[in-house]
Amino acid sequence: MEIPSTGRAIINQQFNIVEILIPTKKNYLFIFIPLVAIATWFFTDMLKGFGNIFQEGGVFIWFWLAWMGFILINVFRSWLWTLIGEEQIEVSQGVLSISRKWDFLSRSANYDLKEATYFRAEENNSYRNNSLWSNYTAGNKGTGTLCFEYGSKTIKFGENLSETEGNYILKVLRDKKLLTDINFVL
């Protein structure tokens, strides 16, 4: 009996549903640097005193605070995604559902498997996926090892999986008869 790869993906198989959870690839430098930057920014402003900033800045200070708030929200979102986020893929009765848990600005997507073709595992070795900031969520939408054609679009998911693990996931879906031979041809 073949022992499955002990990769990052957690595969939960039920009678006619397969749920795949893929935790994010942890980049501890990316977790540490924003915390230090935000703490430094906050404490230096506390030492200067927030009161003086509001009296001297006028209208400009409100634009600056709005811009810094926007940046902080995006840094927090990316930090949270890197720390505890996971991609959730659910395949059941002709529907493939992809969502990102703990990425509070993303939406889940549902795809009809009758329309989905050419399922494959392609390892993406681009610079963006191997760089220090590869887990930054703004740049990661639509990347992944698993992909398929849906209409005129190529849908990618399974972020930072190896090609071997991607092929194993496709084999599990094929063995459960959730994906048929029609889903693998172009």
C-alpha positions, -999 to +999 in steps of 0.1 A: +000+000+000+013+034-010+019+058+020+006+092+010+029+122+011+030+140+045+027+174+028+011+206+042-024+199+029-049+183+053-074+162+034-107+153+051-127+127+032-164+120+038-189+100+019-193+124-011-174+155+001-136+161+001-124+191+021-088+202+017-072+227+041-039+242+031-022+263+058-001+292+047+036+287+044+050+305+075+075+332+069+086+343+103+106+372+091+074+386+075+056+381+108+083+398+128+092+429+106+057+445+105+053+441+143+086+459+149+077+486+124+042+493+138+055+492+174+083+517+165+059+540+147+034+539+176+059+545+204+078+573+186+045+591+180+036+585+217+069+600+227+063+631+205+028+634+218-003+629+197-018+662+208+008+684+190+003+665+157-035+673+156-030+710+164-002+717+139-011+695+109-044+709+098-062+691+069-030+673+058-028+653+091-063+638+084-052+626+049-019+612+064-038+594+092-063+579+066-034+567+045-016+552+075-048+535+086-052+520+051-016+507+053-021+493+088-052+475+077-034+459+048-004+450+070-026+435+096-046+415+070-014+401+055+001+394+089-030+376+101-032+356+068+005+346+072+001+337+109-031+317+109-046+317+074-055+287+054-070+280+020-101+258+021-111+238-009-143+218-008-154+194-036-188+179-035-215+168-059-204+188-090-192+220-072-157+231-063-156+258-037-124+278-029-122+302+001-094+317+022-100+316+059-087+345+079-084+367+048-113+390+057-113+409+024-115+379+001-146+361-011-152+325-017-156+312-053-178+284-064-172+265-097-194+241-116-174+210-123-193+203-155-177+235-169-142+229-154-117+211-176-080+203-178-073+199-141-035+197-135-007+203-110+019+228-121+045+239-097+049+277-100+086+286-096+083+323-103+102+349-084+071+361-067+064+328-052+099+323-039+106+358-027+107+370+009+072+387+006+055+358-012+028+355+015+017+390+011-020+385+002-024+414-022+000+397-046-011+361-041-046+361-055-049+336-083-016+317-077-012+281-068+000+247-079-035+232-088-052+248-118-080+242-142-097+259-172-130+275-165-145+291-196-117+314-209-100+317-175-073+296-158-082+293-121-053+285-098-054+275-062-033+254-037-008+281-028+028+269-022+021+232-026+046+210-043+037+194-076+038+160-060+013+170-034-009+186-060-009+154-081-018+134-049-048+157-042-060+153-078-056+115-075-077+115-043-105+136-061-104+112-090-105+081-068-136+095-050-152+101-084-156+138-077-135+145-108-141+124-139-120+119-170-138+147-187-123+171-161-088+162-171-089+167-209-085+200-226 
